[in-house]
Amino acid sequence: MDRKIRVIVAKAGLDGHDRGAKVVAAALRDAGMEVIYTGLRQTPEMIVEAAIQEDVNAIGISILSGAHMTIFPRILNLMKEKNVEDILLFGGGIIPENDLIKLKEMGVGELFTPGTSTVEIIKFLNDWVVKNPRK
């Protein structure tokens, strides 16, 4: 039997608004995924280390602070350094269209903006994990 999808949901940097992250975490849990919510003010290093320790399929970053062009690239670089590029990095928040495009080109799997249905996020994660099983 396949293991459950494991996801870390994190708030990086000084962003103190976590309602959206908690809503997504609860929806993923309700969909049968194992969710580790790291809480507020996590560093990229803490997030990547937790992802390795928890053996997750995906890291979800909620960001509303405007620091997305710093946080996401830093996490991607740490994932590369730690050789865990088979973990999906996805996220959501208030991110301008041009930055969405740049971040996806850098390797962020998907970015969800305010108003996205949790059903869409769940479907994306399920589909991604089927196509990209962890080794």
N, C-alpha and C positions, 0 to 999 in steps of 0.2 A: 504494500500500500504506500502511496506517495505521502510524504510528510506535508504538514500544513505549510502554507506560505507564511513566512516570517518577515515582518516589516518593522523597521525603526521609524518612528515619527519624531522629528526634532525641531526645536526652535533655536536657530543659530544667532549668535551675536547678541546685541542689546535689545532686540525686538521683544517687547513684553506683552504682546497681545496674542493669546494662545487659544481663543475660542474656536477658530477655524481648524487648528491642529487637533483639538480635542474632538470636534465633530467628525473629522476624517478618521481619526483613530478609532472612535466608537463604531463608525460605519464599517470599517475594515474588520473589526472584531466581530461585529454582527454578521458579517459575510463569511465567518469561519476562519479568518486569518489570525495568527498570533501577532499581537502588536505590543511593541515596547515603546512607551512614550517617555522620552528622556527628560522632559521638562524644559523650562526656560533657560536662556543664556548659556547655551552649549557652545563650545569652541568646535571648529571643524575637526581638530585632533580628537576631542572627546567623542564626537559623533562617529568617526571612522573606527576608532578603537572599540566602541560599543558594538558597531556593526560586525566587526571581526569576532568579538567575544560571544555575541549572540547568534552567530552563524546565520545571518539574515539573507533573504533574497533581494531585499530592497531597502533603500534609505529614502524617506520622504522628508523634505525640508519645507517648512512653512516660513515664509519670509515676507514681512510687510514693511521693513525698515528702510528699504532702498539700497541695502548692501548686497543685493543678489549677484552683482558682477564681481564681487570680491569673494563672497562665501562659496558659491557654487564652484568656481574654478579652483579654489583652495581645496575643497573636498575632493574634486576630481583628481587633483595632483596627489593628494594623500592616498587616494585609492590606488593610483598607479604605482606610487612608491611602495605600498604595502602589498602589491600584486593581488588586489581584490577587484579588478575591473569587471568581473563577472557578476558583481552586485549592481543592480539597477539604482541609479540616482534619479529621483524625480522630485517634483516640488510643486508649490503653489504659492500664490500671493499676488500682490500688486506689482506686476512686471511689465514694462512697456513692450510693445510689439517688436521693436528692433532688438531689444535685449533678449526676448524670447527666442528669436531666430539665432542670435549669436550663441546663446547658452546651449541650444540644441546642437548647433554645429560643433561645439566643444565636447559634447558627449552626454549632456543631460538627456535622459530618456524622454521625459514629457514634463510639461509645465501647465498647471491648471490655474486659471484665473478665477476671481470671485464670481460666484454664480454657477460654477460647474457642478453638475449633479454628482453626488457620491456614487451613484450607480455607474457613471462613466469612469470614475477613478477605479472602482472595483473591477470593472470589465477590462480596463487597460492592464492592471496588475495581473489578473488571471491570465490574460492572453500572453503577456510578456513572459511570465514564468513558464507557461507551457512551451513557448518557443525557445526559451533560454534557461534550461534547468541548470542548477548549480552542480558543479562537479564534486 
